[in-house]
Amino acid sequence: MNRLQAPSCRDAWPWASAQVAPPAYRDVMPGLQLVSDSLHLPFDVMRSQHAQAVRVGLLANSMLASRDFERAVDALEHITLGPFARGV
């Protein structure tokens, strides 16, 4: 390093340029994300349909009813997907 140059981030922290995941895993990640999204899609559609029904006025605009609906969908998601279900 030249005295006139400012120290770079790589000089101070050599791990700053480290890769997040090995190349083999980075190639597989988009595919795994696609599978995960497709597994959760039916539950997202249920939530979206419920929200639209509330906005239109077909269902009551109630926080308690929304809570109960979300608990039911969450339970169904956990029963159906098991360890692949989303968690809080």
CORBEL-V626944 format. One record per run of one state. SS is the DSSP state (alpha for helix, beta for strand, coil for the rest). FROM is the first residue (numbers start at 1). LEN is the number of residues. If there is no record, write none. Layout:
{{SS FROM LEN} {SS FROM LEN}}
This chain:
{{coil 1 8} {alpha 9 4} {coil 13 1} {alpha 14 4} {coil 18 5} {alpha 23 34} {coil 57 6} {alpha 63 22} {coil 85 4}}
